[in-house]
Amino acid sequence: MSSGEDNNTYSLYHPSPPPVAIHKLPPYVSYKPPPPHHHMKGPPHKPPPPFGHKPHHHGPKPHHHRPDISSGGVFWNPDPKPAPMTHAMVIGAGKMGTLIAGELAIHGCTVYLYDKYDKKLQRSLEKLVAHMKESVDSGLLPNNSKLVDSILANIIPCSTMDNAVYAGVIFECLPDGVHGKQMLFERLDGLCHPTTVMASITIDLPVAMLGRRAKRAPERIIGTRFLHPVYFIPQVEIIKPSEAHNIACQRMGIFLRSIYKSPYFQPDDINAPRRFLSDAEVDRIYAEQIKLLKSNGYKLAQLHIAESSLPSYDTNSSTNNNNNNNNNNNNNNNNNNNNNNNNNNNNNNNNNNNNNNNNNNNNNNNNNN
């Protein structure tokens, strides 16, 4: 290649324009140098700050907007406040989520109904209006428009999960999926107060599997299943996984009894027999409920749950209880050992006495002979 050709060509990685005359290029072509690469010397970089250096902010501290946890990522609330048990949140505006939200609202509970789709929320609210009308027609609710309006006013639709900070109990009503439920409980665990009870209505998945990604307080995740058709059905199933704390089940039981429910416990086993109500059983329960409500003057709300009246997660008391149980077990074992020793000694003595008697009898027989 000649020297002229060398002057007319340049490398693509050259940091500066080639030493050729720009007028040789067409007038409609503009030269743009290639971008610098990692092996080329670029602009001078600012040296890193020394170790332990804290930048000085001049003026007010900038406000960082709290991200919406429903859009992805986990937001950890550094100072959550205890939420009242009279406020609940239902995750998922599907069939069961709508029924549970309506049942809680009937008994005076403030319900935050969450779903990320606005159309599902609108459809859920329309179904709730129809459910209230059916309850009035069947006699489960009095023909009082103000009462029905107050019940519907207790349901607050929301498309963000940030309202979970105001709920003392949360019901997860999403379609079954291990990964999605684990991510949901991880977000809720980082957002809510450690005393907030979180419950899943699943019956096809082990509840213990759902809280494995929770870092703050996974022991307050339990299972709660409302029997269909939910409205005015007193039986509610509580599922306690092995990792759950007894206090979480006790707090859920107190909440359910305050809305006239009769909770019962079920093991965390997907193969365990489940209770389902037949149409005849539902008709019988509704007849009893209508008679009870009419005699009671349709008293639906008795939600006056004070935080001081609820059992607290006291680690010292739990450890003391465990120590007491261990001591009692040790004492029982010692008593059993002592009883066994005494029984063995008595048996040995009896055997020795029997042997002595046999020897005496043999001696007497020999003497007679």
C-alpha positions in Angstrom: 0.0 0.0 0.0 1.4 3.4 -1.0 2.0 6.3 1.2 -0.9 8.1 -0.4 -3.3 5.3 0.5 -1.9 5.4 4.0 -2.8 9.0 4.2 -6.4 8.4 2.9 -7.2 5.6 5.4 -7.4 5.5 9.1 -8.2 3.0 11.9 -11.8 2.9 13.3 -10.3 3.0 16.8 -8.4 6.2 16.1 -9.3 8.8 18.9 -9.1 11.9 16.6 -10.1 12.7 13.0 -7.8 11.4 10.3 -5.2 13.7 8.8 -7.1 14.0 5.5 -8.7 17.0 4.1 -12.4 17.3 5.1 -13.2 18.9 1.8 -12.6 15.6 0.0 -15.8 14.3 1.7 -19.2 15.0 0.1 -20.8 18.2 1.4 -23.8 16.2 2.7 -21.6 13.8 4.8 -20.6 15.0 8.2 -17.7 13.4 10.0 -18.4 12.0 13.5 -15.4 10.5 15.3 -15.8 7.0 16.7 -16.7 6.8 20.5 -13.9 6.3 22.9 -13.2 2.7 24.1 -12.1 1.3 27.3 -8.4 1.1 26.2 -8.4 4.7 25.1 -7.7 7.6 27.3 -11.0 9.3 28.0 -11.9 12.3 30.1 -10.3 12.5 33.5 -12.2 10.6 36.1 -13.0 12.1 39.5 -11.0 10.3 42.2 -13.1 8.3 44.7 -13.7 10.0 48.1 -11.6 8.9 51.0 -12.8 6.1 53.3 -15.4 7.4 55.8 -16.1 10.6 53.9 -19.6 11.9 54.3 -20.9 14.4 51.7 -22.1 17.7 53.0 -25.6 18.7 51.9 -26.1 22.4 51.6 -29.7 23.4 52.4 -32.5 21.1 53.2 -32.1 17.3 52.9 -33.5 16.1 49.6 -36.8 14.2 49.9 -36.7 10.7 48.3 -40.1 9.5 47.2 -41.0 6.1 48.7 -41.2 3.6 45.8 -44.5 1.7 45.2 -43.8 -1.9 46.3 -46.5 -3.1 44.0 -44.4 -2.1 41.0 -41.6 -4.4 41.9 -38.8 -4.5 44.4 -39.0 -4.8 48.2 -39.4 -1.7 50.3 -38.5 -2.1 54.0 -40.4 0.2 56.3 -37.8 1.2 58.9 -40.4 2.3 61.6 -43.8 0.7 61.0 -46.6 1.5 63.5 -48.9 -1.2 65.0 -52.1 -1.2 62.9 -55.5 -1.7 64.6 -57.2 -5.1 64.2 -60.3 -3.3 63.1 -58.6 -2.6 59.7 -58.0 -5.4 57.3 -56.6 -5.7 53.8 -57.7 -8.2 51.1 -55.1 -8.9 48.4 -56.9 -9.9 45.2 -60.3 -8.8 44.0 -61.3 -12.2 42.6 -64.3 -14.3 43.7 -63.1 -15.2 47.2 -61.4 -11.8 47.8 -64.7 -10.1 47.0 -66.7 -12.4 49.3 -64.2 -12.0 52.2 -64.1 -8.2 51.8 -67.9 -8.1 51.9 -68.2 -10.3 55.0 -65.6 -8.2 56.9 -67.3 -5.0 55.8 -70.7 -6.3 57.0 -69.3 -6.6 60.5 -67.9 -3.1 60.7 -64.3 -3.7 59.6 -62.5 -1.2 57.4 -61.3 -3.2 54.4 -58.7 -2.2 51.9 -59.4 -4.2 48.8 -56.3 -4.3 46.6 -55.8 -5.4 43.0 -53.4 -4.2 40.4 -56.2 -4.2 37.7 -58.7 -1.4 37.9 -61.3 -3.3 35.9 -61.2 -6.2 38.4 -61.7 -3.7 41.3 -64.7 -2.1 39.5 -66.2 -5.5 38.8 -65.7 -6.5 42.4 -67.5 -3.4 43.6 -70.4 -4.2 41.3 -70.6 -7.7 42.7 -70.6 -6.4 46.2 -73.6 -4.3 45.5 -75.4 -7.3 44.1 -74.3 -9.4 47.1 -75.8 -6.8 49.5 -79.1 -6.8 47.6 -79.3 -10.6 47.7 -78.6 -10.6 51.5 -81.4 -8.1 52.0 -83.8 -10.2 49.8 -82.9 -13.4 51.8 -83.4 -11.7 55.2 -79.8 -11.8 56.3 -79.7 -8.0 56.2 -82.5 -5.6 57.1 -84.1 -3.5 54.4 -82.2 -0.4 55.3 -80.5 1.5 52.5 -78.4 3.5 55.0 -77.0 0.4 56.5 -76.2 -1.1 53.1 -74.5 2.2 52.1 -72.4 2.2 55.3 -71.4 -1.4 54.6 -70.2 -0.5 51.1 -68.5 2.6 52.4 -66.3 0.3 54.6 -64.6 -1.1 51.5 -61.8 1.1 50.1 -60.5 -0.1 46.7 -56.8 0.6 46.2 -54.4 -0.2 43.4 -51.3 0.2 45.5 -50.1 -2.1 48.3 -48.9 0.8 50.5 -52.2 0.8 52.4 -51.1 -2.5 54.0 -49.4 -0.4 56.7 -52.9 0.5 58.0 -54.1 -3.1 58.3 -53.8 -5.2 61.4 -54.7 -8.4 59.5 -54.1 -9.2 55.8 -55.8 -11.9 53.8 -54.1 -13.1 50.6 -56.6 -14.3 48.0 -54.4 -14.7 44.9 -54.4 -17.6 42.5 -52.2 -20.5 43.6 -48.5 -20.0 42.6 -45.6 -20.5 45.0 -43.3 -17.9 43.5 -45.9 -15.2 43.3 -47.1 -15.8 46.8 -43.6 -15.9 48.2 -42.8 -12.5 46.6 -46.0 -11.0 47.9 -45.3 -12.1 51.5 -41.8 -10.8 51.2 -43.1 -7.4 50.3 -45.7 -7.4 53.0 -43.3 -8.6 55.6 -41.0 -5.6 54.9 -43.8 -3.1 54.9 -46.1 -4.0 57.8 -45.6 -4.0 61.6 -44.3 -7.3 63.0 -47.6 -7.7 64.9 -49.7 -7.7 61.7 -51.1 -11.1 61.0 -50.9 -12.3 57.4 -53.0 -15.2 56.2 -53.4 -17.1 53.0 -56.6 -18.8 51.9 -54.8 -21.5 49.9 -55.6 -25.2 50.4 -53.5 -26.6 47.6 -50.1 -25.3 48.9 -48.4 -25.8 52.2 -48.5 -22.5 54.2 -45.0 -23.0 55.5 -43.6 -22.8 52.0 -45.2 -19.3 51.4 -43.2 -17.4 54.0 -39.7 -18.7 53.3 -38.6 -15.4 51.7 -39.9 -13.2 54.6 -37.0 -11.8 56.6 -38.5 -9.7 59.3 -41.3 -11.8 61.0 -42.1 -14.9 59.0 -43.7 -16.5 62.1 -46.8 -14.4 61.7 -47.8 -15.9 58.4 -50.6 -18.5 58.8 -53.5 -20.0 56.8 -57.1 -19.0 57.1 -59.9 -20.5 55.0 -63.5 -19.2 54.9 -66.0 -21.8 54.0 -68.0 -21.0 50.9 -70.3 -19.0 50.5 -68.5 -17.0 53.2 -71.4 -14.6 54.1 -72.7 -15.3 57.6 -71.0 -18.8 57.7 -69.5 -19.0 61.3 -67.0 -21.8 60.6 -63.5 -20.5 59.7 -60.4 -22.7 59.4 -57.1 -21.6 60.8 -53.9 -23.4 59.6 -50.8 -23.2 61.7 -47.5 -24.1 60.0 -44.6 -25.3 62.0 -42.8 -22.0 61.7 -45.8 -19.9 62.8 -46.0 -18.4 66.3 -48.9 -19.4 68.6 -49.5 -15.7 69.2 -50.3 -15.1 65.5 -53.0 -17.8 65.7 -54.4 -16.4 68.9 -54.6 -12.9 67.4 -56.4 -14.2 64.4 -58.8 -16.2 66.6 -59.6 -13.0 68.6 -60.3 -11.1 65.4 -62.5 -13.8 63.9 -64.5 -14.1 67.1 -65.1 -10.4 67.1 -67.0 -10.8 63.8 -69.1 -13.7 65.1 -66.9 -16.5 63.7 -66.1 -19.9 65.2 -62.5 -20.7 64.2 -61.1 -24.2 64.3 -57.6 -25.5 63.7 -56.4 -27.6 60.9 -52.9 -29.1 60.3 -50.7 -27.7 57.5 -51.1 -30.7 55.3 -52.6 -30.5 51.8 -53.7 -34.1 52.1 -55.6 -33.6 55.3 -59.4 -33.9 55.0 -61.2 -30.5 54.4 -64.7 -29.5 55.3 -67.0 -28.3 52.6 -70.6 -27.3 53.1 -73.4 -28.7 51.0 -76.4 -26.7 49.9 -78.6 -28.3 52.6 -76.1 -27.4 55.3 -75.9 -23.8 53.9 -79.7 -23.5 54.0 -79.8 -24.8 57.6 -77.1 -22.4 58.7 -78.8 -19.4 57.0 -82.1 -20.3 58.7 -80.4 -20.3 62.1 -78.5 -17.1 61.3 -81.7 -15.3 60.2 -83.5 -16.3 63.4 -80.5 -15.2 65.5 -80.1 -11.8 63.7 -83.8 -11.0 64.0 -83.8 -11.8 67.7 -80.6 -9.8 68.1 -81.9 -6.7 66.2 -79.4 -7.2 63.4 -76.4 -6.4 65.6 -73.6 -6.9 63.1 -70.6 -5.0 64.5 -68.8 -5.5 67.7 -65.3 -4.5 66.7 -63.7 -3.0 69.7 -60.3 -4.7 69.8 -57.7 -2.8 71.9 -54.0 -3.6 71.2 -53.5 -3.9 75.0 -56.0 -6.7 75.1 -54.2 -8.8 72.4 -51.4 -11.2 73.2 -48.0 -9.8 72.4 -44.9 -11.4 70.8 -42.8 -11.5 74.0 -39.7 -13.5 73.3 -38.8 -13.6 77.0 -42.1 -15.1 78.0 -41.8 -17.6 75.2 -38.3 -18.7 76.2 -39.4 -18.9 79.8 -42.3 -21.1 78.8 -40.0 -23.3 76.9 -37.6 -23.5 79.8 -40.5 -24.3 82.1 -41.7 -27.0 79.8 -38.2 -28.4 79.5 -37.8 -28.4 83.3 -41.2 -30.1 83.7 -40.2 -32.7 81.1 -36.9 -33.3 83.0 -38.7 -33.6 86.3 -41.1 -36.1 84.7 -38.3 -38.1 83.3 -36.5 -38.1 86.7 -39.7 -39.3 88.3 -40.1 -42.0 85.8 -36.5 -43.1 86.3 -37.0 -43.2 90.0 -40.2 -45.2 89.6 -38.4 -47.6 87.3 -35.6 -48.0 89.8 -38.0 -48.6 92.7 -39.9 -51.1 90.6 -36.6 -52.9 89.7 -35.5 -53.0 93.3 -38.8 -54.3 94.5 -38.7 -57.0 91.8 -35.2 -58.0 92.7 -36.1 -58.2 96.4 -39.1 -60.3 95.5 -37.0 -62.6 93.4 -34.5 -62.9 96.2 -37.2 -63.8 98.7 -38.7 -66.3 96.3 -35.2 -67.9 95.8 -34.7 -68.1 99.6 -38.1 -69.7 100.1 -37.3 -72.3 97.4 -34.0 -73.1 99.1 -35.7 -73.5 102.4 -38.2 -75.8 100.9 -35.5 -77.9 99.3 -33.7 -78.2 102.6 -36.8 -79.3 104.3 -37.4 -81.9 101.7 -33.9 -83.2 102.1 -34.3 -83.4 105.9 -37.5 -85.4 105.6 -35.9 -87.8 103.2 
